[in-house]
Amino acid sequence: MIPEAFDYAAPTTVEEALTLLAQAGDDGKILAGGQSLIPVLKLRLAAPEQIIDLGKIAGLSGVSEDGDSLVIGAMTSHHVVANDPLVALHAGLIQKASQTVADPQVRHRGTFGGALVHADPAGDLLAPALALDAAFVIAGPGGTRTVPADDFFRGLFTTAVGEDEILTEVRIPKTTGWGSDYQKFTRVAQQWSIVGVAAAIRVEGGTIAEARIGLTNMGSVPLRATAVEQALVGCALEAAAVEAATAAAGDGTDPPSDTNGDADFRRHLAGVLTARAVLAAGVA
């Protein structure tokens, strides 16, 4: 189908984009990579009067370091994130999850920040960002503010970014030297995750000293498996011990039931994938 007619603007600064967004009000939409918005427009599930394309704002793209944090611009493509040496060194979990996003075409066009703001519970970047305690820098009419991952994901397709605000960058505490892995279960290649598990661990002498576990598509928002993280601390990096510590990863979650599997199946699968992810992280 063909989208409804709309006005198009391509600002070159965040300030200009915010002004256009304020002027458009409820009739304006931000265009990042377009991999979520364009299909919605073509199906006429949305009909904004104003599209504000962030693609020409150079300062919103790129990967850099700032002390103990890795900074990823919101408009950085999945392909860049998946192949950037700084991401590989300091946030390996983000790199590995980015490599699983959709297909090469989407990874070249889609953006890191766009996927996070879209907040699809089956999206593969939400749980890793939550597990690594990412912080989200948001620009708005009153200036900038920083929101921790725990407060960023508010509900289904809903985040802390207001209608008059723009996500500019994501700051991720470095986990240099940690092992990591992202396990994603799908029925067919390049599908949304039926269940996904993001795991990052720090190992000392064959024993897990710290663990971060995030769950994908186990509720309306990404979830942190804190009980499993605690159970893994002090655990030997051996299959039997890890499987025992991670078996309850799905407890207390509220995953959907659909043609891909019911909630009980997904809870069981979460435990299986968490064990696999932790053991793979131990050799990564």
TABELVEN-V334306 format. One record per backbone hydrogen bond with DSSP energy under -0.5 kcal/mol. CO is the residue of the C=O (numbers start at 1). NH is the residue of the N-H. Records with the same first field share a line. If there is no record, write none. Layout:
CO = NH + NH
//
This chain:
7 = 51
9 = 53
13 = 17
14 = 18
15 = 19
16 = 20
17 = 21
18 = 22
19 = 23
20 = 24
21 = 25
24 = 27
25 = 28
27 = 49 + 50
29 = 52
30 = 32
31 = 54
34 = 38
36 = 40
37 = 41
38 = 42
39 = 43
40 = 45 + 46
41 = 44
49 = 7
50 = 29
51 = 9 + 53
52 = 31
54 = 57
56 = 58
57 = 60
58 = 61
60 = 75
62 = 73
64 = 71
66 = 69
68 = 174
69 = 66
70 = 72 + 172
71 = 64 + 73
72 = 170
73 = 76
74 = 113 + 114
76 = 112
77 = 81
78 = 82
79 = 83
80 = 83 + 84
81 = 84
84 = 88
85 = 89
86 = 90
87 = 91
89 = 177
90 = 175
91 = 94 + 95
92 = 96
93 = 97
94 = 98
95 = 99
97 = 100
98 = 101
103 = 107
104 = 108
105 = 109
106 = 110
107 = 79
110 = 78
111 = 115
112 = 116
113 = 117
114 = 118
115 = 119 + 120
119 = 157
120 = 123
121 = 217
122 = 193
125 = 129
126 = 130
127 = 131
128 = 132
129 = 134
130 = 133
132 = 173
134 = 149
135 = 137 + 171
136 = 138 + 147
137 = 168 + 169
138 = 145
139 = 166
140 = 143
143 = 140
145 = 138
147 = 136
148 = 151 + 152
149 = 152 + 153
152 = 154 + 160
155 = 158
158 = 154 + 155
160 = 162
162 = 165
166 = 139
168 = 74
169 = 137
170 = 72 + 172
171 = 135 + 173
172 = 70
175 = 178
179 = 201
181 = 199
183 = 197
184 = 186
185 = 194 + 195
188 = 191
195 = 185
196 = 216
197 = 183 + 199
198 = 214
199 = 181
200 = 212
201 = 179 + 203
202 = 209 + 210
204 = 207
206 = 237
207 = 204 + 209
208 = 234
210 = 202
212 = 200
213 = 225
214 = 198
215 = 223
216 = 196
218 = 254
223 = 215 + 225
224 = 226
225 = 229
226 = 230
227 = 231
228 = 232
229 = 233
232 = 235
235 = 208
236 = 238
238 = 242
239 = 243
240 = 244
241 = 245
242 = 246
243 = 247
246 = 249
248 = 251
250 = 253
258 = 261
261 = 258
262 = 266
263 = 267
264 = 268
265 = 269
266 = 270
267 = 271
268 = 272
269 = 273
270 = 274
271 = 275
272 = 276
273 = 277
274 = 278
275 = 279
276 = 280
277 = 281
278 = 282
280 = 283 + 284
281 = 284
//
